[in-house]
Amino acid sequence: MGAAGHPGVPMTWDANHLPRAFRTTATLGRAPGPALEISSRAVEDQLKICGHKRDADVFELFLSQKELTDVIDLSRFKNLKYLWLHHNKLHGITFLTRNYCLTELYLNNNAIIEIEGLHCLPSLHILLLHHNELTDISAAVRELKGMLNLKTLSLYQNPFCQYNLYRLYIIYHLPGVDLLDRNQVTEKERRSMITIFNHKKAHVVQSIAFRGRVDASWNPRAPFKQEPAQRVPPDFAFANNVDKTVFEDSEDAVFVRSMKRSLVAITFLNWGTVPKREEKYLEEEGAEPAQMLTITLR
């Protein structure tokens, strides 16, 4: 029996006979299954509750606690800004492809194992991914690096959080994040992550802080294999300004060395020797001028 009950005519499948939440998915080549049917009904229910008749009027979708294992493609909601999908059973997020206006995405408490596709959301400001099954921290960072507007990120209770330097690693690769796992990112953490993950920059910062006095031969990756410091050749002849006196008492050597250190001279006017206005009229010729006082510190 073929289409419309006529024998010999092959059965055809028309995407236009599907609910409107299914049409975009069908055109993308994803065959409608039970999981997509459930999500389609959930989307349609939300549209009825909110009274939306046009896709352009949809700014938020609340699809949490729907037992969803997959979601239909949501690219038809061009103005979607807020999406709640927490407390479901999702494993991936490939249904977000053209939602460029999305600013808040709640995906916590699912079974997500990868977040491929999030890089297509440049406007994302808040992203909650805690209580999932993410194991590859490098892949997660690569996917989130392009989100320049991301300020709030939650990743705790994922398997890769067992990494000892997990928090500093995320802060280093996502410097725009201000709130990570419900805790504010501190300046101390930013300095620490530079020291750990960016040895070259940390070395430059230290050299600036100590006015270039940091040993350039220091290698942070092999601190116990430093290059030997330059030594004076044995046949080097000291100049006449080098004191070669040998002292028996070390305190005498310290005293002599302290006397050769640079001096700091502070000069100021001794106001006690400056005559007052009345004294200027009575001042006799040959009076001593005002005196200058100088204090020298070694």
C-alpha positions, 0 to 999 in steps of 0.5 A: 500500500503506497501513499494515500492508499494507492498501491504501488506508489512509494511512501513519501515523507513530507516535513511540512506535515510535522509540527513547526518545531520539527521542520528545521530539524527535518531539513537538517537531515535528522530523522525524527525520533522519540527523543526529538518528538518529546523535545518538540512537544516541550517547545510547543507547550512553552510557546503556547504558555507564553502566547508566542505566535511568531518565532521572532517573538521568542526571547526565552525558553524554559525546558528544564526538568523535561527528561530530555535526552536530545533537543530539536534544532533551535536555530529558528529562534533568531532572537533567543536570549535565555535558555534553561535546559538544566536537570535533563539527560542531555549528552551533547549540545549540537542543537545550538547552531545559529542562536547568535543572540543567546546570552544566558545558557543553563545546562547544569545537572545533565550528562553532557560529555562534550560541548562542541558547538558552543563556539557558535555563541559569541554573545554568551555571557552566563554559562552553567555546566556544573554537574555534568560528565566533561572529562577533557579540559583541553577540549572544553577550553578550546570551545570556550576560548572564542567567547569574549563576552563570557563573564560567569562560568560554572564547571564544578562537579565535572570529572576534569575538576579533579585536576589540581590546577583546574581553576588556575588553568581555566583562569589562564585560558579564559581571562575574561571570566570574572566569576568561576564556580560561584567564586570571584576570580582574584588578582592573586589567582591571576598572578599565580596562573601567570607564574605557573602557565606562562613562564616567559611572561612571569620572568619578564614581570619579575625582571621589571619588578627587580629592575632587570636584576633577575638572572636571565639564565634561570629556567623555570621548567628546570630550576635545578639545571641552571646555567652556571654563573659567569666567574672571573678568569683566574688571570684577571687583574683587578683595578686599583679601585678594588680593595684587596685587604684581608681582615682577620676579623669579619666585623672589620671587613663589614665596617670598611665595606659599609663606609664605602657605600653610596651616600645620601645627602639632605640639605635644608635651610636653618630657619633659626638663623633667618632674621625676622622682619623686625630684625631686618630693619635693625640688622647691622652691617656684617651680620652673619647670613642664614645657614644651610644644614646638611645631613649625610646618610650612608 
